[in-house]
Structures are given as structure tokens and as C-alpha cells.
Amino acid sequence: MARSASRSHKVLPTAAGPTGNLLPMGYRIDFRVGGGVLEATVSGRSAFAGAIAREIGAQARLSAVEHVLIDIRRLHDRYGRLRSLLAAKDLPQRVAVIDGWRNDRYYIFAEMAARRLGCDLRRFDDHRTALAWLRSAAA
């Protein structure tokens, strides 16, 4: 049975976009826990990558899960670094990140860093495949 853990809304002051329209700056994370997996769907701006990763790491520790799925396809720009998540004391066993294939080349660095810390991190194109990979570890 899945339960919704919490929702995080971090909206900061607005900034003018290229057309002069005001754009909201900030991010939103929707959390869901089920089957030993914390799912985090992130939307907004990636300028707050460190804060996003810290919040996901904190929620993973609070939820006491061994697997984390992070969907960042709704970010308006490139996510950047997962370093803050990997800096956590209690890393999840597996982290699946759903991101566009165009960013695949950036994940090799995060995958190597995670492996050195005893965590298996991989990028996926879709939710179903990522979730199947996370759940296969428990089988």
C-alpha cells in the first residue's frame, strides 16, 4: 500500500524571463512511499540542486527506505549534481533517476561516486523500468 509522504513547495522571489514576463523561481517535490521505495517527482528550477538533493536524502532517511526513485523530467533546466544526496550518512542501496537520454553522459560521474560509497545509482528513461530495477534488488 502506497502512502504519500509529503509535498515540498519552495517558491522564491520571481525573476524576469527573456520576454520580460515574471517567472517563478523555486522547486516542488512530490514524495510517495510504497513497497520499500521512496519516489520523488521534482519540478521547477534546478538552480536549487543542493537543496533538492538534501530534501530527498532527508525524506529517504525519515522513510527508512533502501531504494529511491527520483524523477527530474519536469525540471525546466538541467538538474546538475547529485553530490548532496550522495553526501548523506545513510545512503539508500539503490537510486534510480528518471531523466532525458540527452543527459545520460553526465550520469557516469554520479554512478562512479555512488559506487565508491556502496550505493548503486542508474539513470532511466521511464518510470516502469526504473521501478522494476529497484524492486529487483529485493527479489
C-alpha positions as CSV (number, residue, x, y, z in Angstrom):
1,M,0.0,0.0,0.0
2,A,1.5,3.3,-1.1
3,R,1.3,6.4,1.0
4,S,2.0,10.0,0.2
5,A,4.9,11.1,2.5
6,S,4.9,14.8,2.0
7,R,5.0,17.6,-0.5
8,S,7.6,20.3,-0.6
9,H,6.9,23.7,-2.2
10,K,9.8,26.0,-2.2
11,V,8.9,29.1,-4.2
12,L,11.3,32.0,-4.0
13,P,11.0,35.6,-5.4
14,T,10.3,35.9,-9.1
15,A,12.7,36.9,-11.8
16,A,12.1,38.4,-15.3
17,G,12.4,35.9,-18.2
18,P,13.7,36.8,-21.6
19,T,10.4,38.2,-22.7
20,G,10.0,40.3,-19.6
21,N,7.4,38.0,-18.1
22,L,7.9,37.1,-14.4
23,L,8.9,33.5,-13.9
24,P,8.6,31.8,-10.6
25,M,11.9,30.6,-9.1
26,G,11.9,27.6,-6.9
27,Y,11.1,23.9,-7.0
28,R,8.5,21.4,-5.9
29,I,9.0,17.8,-4.8
30,D,6.1,15.3,-4.5
31,F,7.0,12.3,-2.4
32,R,5.4,8.9,-2.4
33,V,6.4,5.8,-0.4
34,G,5.4,2.3,-1.3
35,G,6.9,-1.2,-1.5
36,G,10.2,-0.1,0.2
37,V,10.7,2.7,-2.4
38,L,10.6,6.4,-1.9
39,E,9.5,8.1,-5.1
40,A,10.4,11.8,-5.5
41,T,9.0,13.8,-8.5
42,V,10.8,17.1,-8.9
43,S,9.6,20.1,-10.8
44,G,10.7,23.7,-11.1
45,R,14.2,25.1,-11.5
46,S,17.4,23.2,-11.0
47,A,19.3,26.2,-9.6
48,F,18.5,24.7,-6.2
49,A,20.1,21.2,-6.9
50,G,21.8,21.1,-3.5
51,A,18.6,21.9,-1.6
52,I,16.6,19.4,-3.7
53,A,19.1,16.6,-3.1
54,R,19.2,17.4,0.7
55,E,15.4,17.2,0.9
56,I,15.2,13.9,-0.9
57,G,18.0,12.5,1.3
58,A,16.3,13.6,4.4
59,Q,13.0,12.2,3.3
60,A,14.7,8.9,2.4
61,R,16.1,8.7,5.9
62,L,12.8,9.6,7.6
63,S,11.0,7.0,5.5
64,A,13.6,4.3,6.3
65,V,13.7,3.0,2.7
66,E,16.6,1.3,0.9
67,H,15.6,2.4,-2.6
68,V,14.9,5.9,-4.0
69,L,13.4,6.8,-7.4
70,I,13.9,10.4,-8.5
71,D,12.0,11.7,-11.5
72,I,13.5,15.0,-12.7
73,R,11.9,15.2,-16.2
74,R,9.8,18.1,-15.1
75,L,12.6,20.4,-14.3
76,H,12.9,23.4,-16.6
77,D,16.6,23.1,-16.9
78,R,19.5,20.7,-16.2
79,Y,19.5,19.2,-12.7
80,G,23.2,19.3,-12.2
81,R,24.8,17.4,-9.4
82,L,23.6,14.6,-7.2
83,R,26.5,15.2,-4.8
84,S,24.4,16.4,-1.9
85,L,22.3,13.2,-2.0
86,L,25.5,11.1,-2.1
87,A,26.9,13.0,0.9
88,A,24.2,11.7,3.2
89,K,25.3,9.4,6.1
90,D,22.8,6.7,5.3
91,L,22.7,6.2,1.6
92,P,20.0,4.1,0.0
93,Q,21.2,0.9,-1.5
94,R,19.8,1.9,-4.9
95,V,18.9,5.2,-6.5
96,A,17.1,5.3,-9.9
97,V,17.0,8.7,-11.6
98,I,14.5,9.3,-14.4
99,D,15.9,11.9,-16.8
100,G,16.1,12.5,-20.5
101,W,18.5,10.5,-22.6
102,R,20.3,13.7,-23.6
103,N,21.7,13.9,-20.1
104,D,22.9,10.3,-20.0
105,R,26.6,11.3,-20.4
106,Y,26.5,13.2,-17.1
107,Y,25.5,10.2,-15.0
108,I,28.7,8.2,-15.3
109,F,30.3,10.5,-12.7
110,A,27.4,10.2,-10.3
111,E,27.3,6.4,-10.8
112,M,31.1,6.1,-10.1
113,A,30.8,8.3,-7.0
114,A,27.8,6.4,-5.7
115,R,29.5,3.0,-6.3
116,R,32.5,4.1,-4.2
117,L,30.1,4.8,-1.3
118,G,28.3,1.5,-1.6
119,C,25.2,2.8,-3.5
120,D,24.1,1.7,-6.9
121,L,22.8,4.7,-9.0
122,R,21.4,4.5,-12.5
123,R,19.6,6.7,-15.0
124,F,16.4,5.5,-16.7
125,D,14.1,6.8,-19.4
126,D,10.8,5.7,-17.9
127,H,9.2,5.1,-14.5
128,R,8.3,1.4,-15.1
129,T,11.8,0.3,-16.0
130,A,13.3,2.3,-13.1
131,L,10.9,0.8,-10.6
132,A,11.4,-2.7,-11.9
133,W,15.2,-2.3,-11.4
134,L,14.7,-1.0,-7.8
135,R,12.4,-3.8,-6.9
136,S,14.6,-6.5,-8.5
137,A,17.2,-5.9,-5.8
138,A,14.7,-7.1,-3.1
139,A,13.9,-10.3,-5.1
